[in-house]
């Protein structure tokens, strides 16, 4: 996947995106991050990229010419018009669902504003979508752009060791992640839960799920409510609150599915046995025909032609 970034501060972004998992992904070619300095496209002899806003107000606004020209250079270099995102506090808030959607794009152009923002005509002319990372204001769009690159890149195949590296993390399934522990088994009197040391994978998996539910309920009740509405029986079952009749119906359905599978397997074995018996019967019939032909030949003192590759009578 490719990210094209338009910014006034390329060095700081390149340094941050050259570390850890994202840095290794760039080195291996799994993702490409190309950073373009907007200032390089300014037609002002002092490389100025901002000016005072019409109508008054504080601060400076980034002028359209350097941004649009820098953007156009990317489009011409790639030969396509990638989806262009403007990192803005007015945009839709980045979440896991948006990251999954953006991962489907082969290339994204990320525009980082600065000062009091960019001339509105830039947004009208080149921006497809505005994206925020939260309801607060930052100095520029560089940090949000790096957050988006990190978030989306983690979903690209091969960037993480396996899909489970992110599929069990917070927000991916609609729940917060379960608590994690490592060595030592006891620290300052606090012990690792016994279930995690048991080696019983099914019980550990159930513990993980229950803890995900509990954490989401306690820390993000809004997420928990949405998840509970979508998976009511699953949540009740995890907490042992599923009504007995429903549990029995569920168990019966599982048992019925098992019986059906076993019946299908038995039917397959029976069919195979019947086919084998039919083949054996056909072989016996062929052998009997050969024996009859040999006897007839002996009685008449001649060779009888049969389709066995034997010599025919003279």
TITI-755312 format. One record per atom (N, C-alpha, C): x negated, y negated, z. Coordinates in steps of 0.1 Angstrom, whole numbers, plus 5000, padded with zeros to 4 digits. Layout:
BEGIN
XYZ;...
//
This chain:
BEGIN
499250125000;500050005000;499149885000;499649774994;498849654992;499549534999;498749455006;499249335012;498349215007;499049115001;498448994997;498848885006;497848815013;498148715023;497648585018;498548485019;498248345016;498148265029;496948215032;496748145045;495748035044;495647955054;494547855055;493347895063;493548015069;492448065078;492148215075;491548235063;491248375059;490248445067;489248375073;488148445080;488748515093;489548435100;490048495113;490948615110;491748615100;492648725097;491848845092;490848825084;490048935078;489249005090;488848925099;488148985111;489049075119;490249025122;491149095130;491649225123;491849215110;492349325103;491349425098;490049405103;488949495100;488649585111;489449585122;489149665134;490149785135;489649885143;490549995147;491250065136;492450105138;493150195128;493350125115;493749995115;493949925103;492649905095;491549875102;490249865096;489849995089;490050115096;489750245090;490650275078;491850235079;492850255067;492350175055;491850055058;491349965047;490150035040;489250085049;487950145044;488250265036;489250345040;489550465033;490450445020;490950325018;491750295007;493250325008;493650365020;495050385023;495850265022;495350155026;495950025024;494949925019;495449815013;494549715008;495049585013;494249505019;494649365024;493749265017;494349185008;493649085001;494048945006;493148865010;493448745017;493048625008;493948535005;493648424996;493748295004;492748205002;492748075009;493547975001;494647925006;495447834999;494747704996;493847665004;493047545002;492247544990;491847664985;491047674973;491847634960;493147614962;493947584950;494447444951;493947364960;494447224962;493747144950;494547054944;494046964934;493546834940;493646824952;493146704959;491646714961;490946604958;489546614958;488946644972;489746614982;489346644996;489946785001;490546854991;491146984994;492246975004;492946865004;494046845013;495246925009;495946985019;497047075016;498347035023;498346915030;499446875038;499746725036;500946685040;501246535039;502346515049;502646375051;503746335060;505146375054;506046405063;507346445058;508246325054;508946335043;509946235039;511046225050;511446105053;512546085063;511946075077;510646075078;510046065091;509946195099;509446185111;509246305119;507746315123;507546405132;506246425137;505546535129;504246535129;503446645123;503346625108;502746725101;502546735087;503146855081;503546845068;504146955061;503246995050;503047135048;502247185037;502847155023;502047095014;502647055001;502747174992;503747164982;504047284974;502947324964;502247224958;501347264947;500247364951;499547354962;498447454965;499047594967;500247594974;500847724978;501347794965;502147724957;502647784945;501547834935;500547754934;499447784925;498647914930;498447914943;497848034949;498648154947;499948144949;500948254947;500948304933;500948204924;500948234909;499648314905;498548274911;497248344908;497348494912;498048524923;498248664927;499048734917;500248674913;501148744904;500448764891;499648674886;498948694873;497848804874;497148804886;496148904888;496749044888;497849064895;498549194896;499349234884;499849134877;500649164865;502049194869;502449184881;503849204886;504149094896;505449084899;505848984910;506249064922;505349074932;505649154944;506749074952;507349144961;508249084971;507448984980;507948864981;507248764989;507948735002;507248745013;507748715026;507148585032;507948505038;507448385045;507648405059;506448405067;506548425081;507048295088;508248305093;508948195098;509848225110;509948135120;510848165131;512248155128;512548115115;513948105111;514348245104;513448335102;513748455095;514348565104;514748675097;515248795105;514148845113;514448895125;513448945134;512949085130;511549095129;510949225125;511349335135;511849445130;512049555138;511649685131;511849795137;511349925131;512049955118;513349925118;514149955105;513649865094;513249735097;512749655086;511349705082;510549755091;509249805088;509449925079;510350015081;510650125073;511050085059;511849975058;512249935045;511049865037;510249785044;509149725037;508049825033;508049935040;507050035036;507250095022;508550085017;508850135004;508250044993;507849924996;507249834986;505849874983;505449864971;504049894967;503149784971;503749664971;502849544974;503749434981;503249364990;503949254996;503049134996;503549014993;502848894995;503348825008;502448795017;502848725029;502348585030;503248495031;502948345031;502848305046;501748245050;501548195064;501648045064;502647995070;502747845071;501947795082;501847665083;501047595094;501647455096;501147385106;501547255109;503047265112;503847175105;505347175107;506047255097;505347345090;505947435080;505547395066;506347445056;506047425042;507247345036;506947285025;507947215017;509047315013;510247275015;511447355013;511447414999;510947334989;510947384975;510047504973;509047524982;508247644981;509147764984;509947754995;510847864998;511847894987;512347794981;513347804971;512747874958;511447844956;510847894943;510248024944;509548064955;508848184955;509148284966;509848244976;510148334988;511348414986;511248554988;512348644987;512948665001;512248655012;512748685025;511848615035;512548565046;511848505057;511848605069;510748615075;510548715086;509948655098;510548685110;510148635123;509648745131;508848725141;508448835151;509148805164;509948705165;510648675178;511148535178;511948505188;512648375189;511748285197;510548245191;509648155197;508848095186;508147985188;507347915178;505847935180;505147965170;503647975170;503047865162;501747855163;501047745156;501047775141;500947895137;500947925123;501548065120;501548105108;502148235104;501148355104;499848325107;498848425107;499048545116;499348505129;499548615138;500848705135;501948635131;503048725127;502748805114;501948755105;501548835093;500748955097;499848935107;499049055111;499849155119;500849105126;501749195133;502549285123;503049215113;503749285102;502849385095;501649345091;500749435084;500449565093;500249545106;499949655115;501149745116;502349685118;503549765120;503849845108;503849785096;504149855084;503049965080;501849925082;500750015078;500750145086;501150145098;501250265106;502150365101;503050325092;504050415086;503550475073;502450415068;501950465055;501250605057;501650695049;501150835051;499550835051;499050905061;497650915063;496950815072;497650705075;497050605083;496950655098;497950725102;497850785115;497650935113;497251005124;496851145123;498051235118;499251205122;500451275118;501651195120;502851235115;504051165116;504451145130;504251255139;504651245153;503851135160;502751095155;502050985161;502850855162;503850835153;504650725154;506150755156;506550875152;507950915153;508450925167;507550945177;507950955191;507750825198;507250725192;506950595198;508250515200;508150415208;509250325211;509850275198;511250265198;512050205188;512150295175;511250385173;511350465160;512750545160;513150605171;514350685171;515450605177;515250475181;516250395188;516050395203;515050475208;514850485222;513350435225;513150395237;511750365242;511050495244;509750485243;508850605245;508850655259;508650785261;508550845274;507150805280;507050805294;505750775300;504650875297;503450825296;502250905292;501350915304;500651025304;499651055315;498451125309;497251105315;496051175311;495251205324;494051255323;493251285334;492851165342;492751175355;492851295364;494251325367;494551445372;495851485375;496451415387;495551355395;496051265406;495151145407;495751025409;495050905410;495650815420;494950775431;495450685441;496750745447;496750875449;497950945455;499050965445;498950925433;500050935423;499751055414;500651155414;500351275406;501051275393;500451345383;501151375370;502251465373;503451445367;504551535369;504251675366;504651765375;504351915374;504751965360;505851925355;506351975343;505351965331;504651855331;503651825321;502451915322;502251975333;501152065335;501552215334;502852235331;503352375332;503052455319;502852385308;502552455295;503852505289;505052475295;506352525289;506852415280;506552435267;506852335257;508252285256;509152385257;510652345256;511052255268;510552295280;510852205291;510252075291;508952065286;508351935284;509051855274;509551915263;510251835253;511551775259;512251855267;513451815273;513151695283;512051715291;511651605300;511351475293;510651485281;510351365273;511651295269;512651375264;513851315259;514651245271;514651315282;515451255293;514751125298;513451125298;512651005302;512850885292;512950925279;513250825269;514550755272;515550845275;516850785278;516850705290;516250745301;516150675313;515450535311;514350535304;513550415302;514350315294;515050365284;515750275275;516950215283;517650305291;518750255299;518350145309;517150165315;516750075325;516149945320;515349955308;514649845303;515249775292;516049845283;516649785272;518149845271;518949795280;520349845280;521049825266;520649725259;521249695246;520949815236;519749865236;519349975227;520050105232;520050115245;520650235251;522150245247;522850135248;524250135245;524550175230;523650125222;523850155207;523550305205;522550355211;522150495210;523250585215;523750555227;524750635234;526050645225;526350535219;527550525210;527450625198;526150625193;525950715181;525750855185;525250885197;524951025201;525551055215;526851045217;527451055230;527251195236;527551305228;527351435234;525951475237;525051425229;523651455231;523151395244;523551275247;523151205259;523751275271;525051305270;525651375281;525051515284;524751585274;524051715275;522651695282;521951595278;520551575284;520651555299;521751485303;521851455318;522651565325;523051665317;523851775323;525251735326;525851635319;527151585321;528151625310;527751705301;528651755290;529651845296;531051815294;532051895300;531852045297;532252135306;532052275305;532552335292;533752295288;534452345276;533552305264;533152185263;532352145252;531052215251;530452245263;529152315264;529352455258;530552515263;530852655258;531052655243;531752555238;532052545224;530752535216;529852445221;528552435215;527752555215;527752625227;527052755228;527652855219;528952855218;529652955209;529252925195;529252795191;528852765177;527452805174;526552785184;525152835182;525052985180;525853055189;525853195189;526453245176;527553185171;528253225159;527253205147;526553095148;525553075137;524453185137;524053225149;523153335150;523653465145;524953495149;525553615144;525753615129;526153495123;526253485109;524953515102;523853455107;522553475101;522153625102;522453685114;522053825115;522953915106;524253875104;525053955095;524553945081;524253815077;523653795063;522453875061;521553885072;520353955070;520654105069;521554155077;521954295076;522554335062;523354235057;523954255044;522854265033;521854185035;520754185025;519954315026;519754365039;519154495040;519954605034;521254605036;522154715031;522154705016;522154585010;522154574995;520854634990;519754604997;518454654992;518354804993;518954855004;518955005006;519755074995;520955014992;521755074981;521055064968;520354964965;519654954953;518555054952;517855074963;516755174964;517355314962;518555344968;519155474966;519655504952;520155394946;520555404932;519355434923;518255364925;517055394918;516555534919;516655584932;516255724935;517155824928;518455794928;519355884921;519155884906;518755774900;518455764886;517155844883;516255844892;515055914890;515256064890;516156114900;516556254901;517256294888;518056214883;518856254870;517856264859;516856174858;515856184847;515056314848;514656354861;513956474863;514756594859;516056594862;516856704859;517056714844;517156604837;517256614822;515956674816;514856634821;513556694816;513456844819;513856884831;513857024834;514757104825;515957054822;516957114813;516357124799;515657024794;515057024781;513957124780;513157144791;512157244791;512657384790;513757404798;514357544798;514957574784;515557474778;516157504765;515157534754;513957464755;512857484746;512357624748;512257664760;511657804763;512557914757;513957894759;514857994754;514858004739;514657894731;514757904717;513457914710;512357914718;511057924712;510657804704;511157694707;510857574700;510757454709;510157344704;510057224713;511257134709;511857084719;512956994718;512456854719;512856764710;512356624711;513156554722;512456504732;513056414742;512156294744;512656194749;511956064750;510956064762;509956164761;509056174772;507656154767;507456134754;506156114748;505556254745;506356364745;505856494742;505856524727;505156624723;505056664709;506456714704;506856674692;508156714686;507856844678;508956934676;508757064669;508357044655;507457144650;507057144636;508057184626;
//
